[in-house]
């Protein structure tokens, strides 16, 4: 499906889990990649190491998953074709009103 957007972060601070802020965050290695019509997004040129993939936007009519982070994923010299393949499925917005990747709106209080 076209239009989902992902970033890749490299584990660089030896702290478990992805840290995107603070004094010693992990390093973002891509600004973002939108999936093509086949739903594929590629990140060429990654060196060996541990990575996290973060979904930052979804196609209209879909909602971001609660857990937008996948990983850690290990890329090493022996990884077949030097590729990590991740399959993700987005859920449709239950209310039928896609928020251009902003997720469902919270009810008014």
Number of C-alpha atoms within 10 A of each C-alpha: 14 15 19 24 19 22 19 21 23 24 23 16 13 10 11 8 14 23 17 12 9 7 7 12 17 21 17 17 13 15 10 18 18 21 18 14 10 8 13 16 19 13 14 9 7 15 12 14 14 15 25 20 20 18 22 18 23 27 21 19 18 24 22 22 16 7 8 12 18 16 15 17 16 14 17 15 10 8 11 9 7 15 13 14 10 11 6 10 7 14 12 16 16 11 10 10 15 19 18 16 19 15 19 15 10 6 5 4 3
